[in-house]
Amino acid sequence: MPYLFGGLVIVNAITLGYYLFVQQPSSTQTVEAAKAEITQPLAFTNSAKYIPPVIGSKD
């Protein structure tokens, strides 16, 4: 039984190493659409002027 467990651990480590380091991930259509959406400029509003002053300040 320990040999079976050790063998499974080794197979798991080899499989993990293959998927992490050898195989390059391929981009799916969903990922490409998300990347295209992210590269568009985002609307930005500076909300710092709406932050109340620190308690104890005279502002």
CORVEN-V855326 format. One record per pair of residues at least 4 apart in sequence whose C-alpha atoms are under 6 Angstrom apart, sorted by the first residue. I is the first residue (numbers start at 1). J is the second residue. Records with the same first field share a line. If there is no record, write none. Layout:
I->J ; J
This chain:
3->7
8->12
17->21
18->22
19->23
27->31
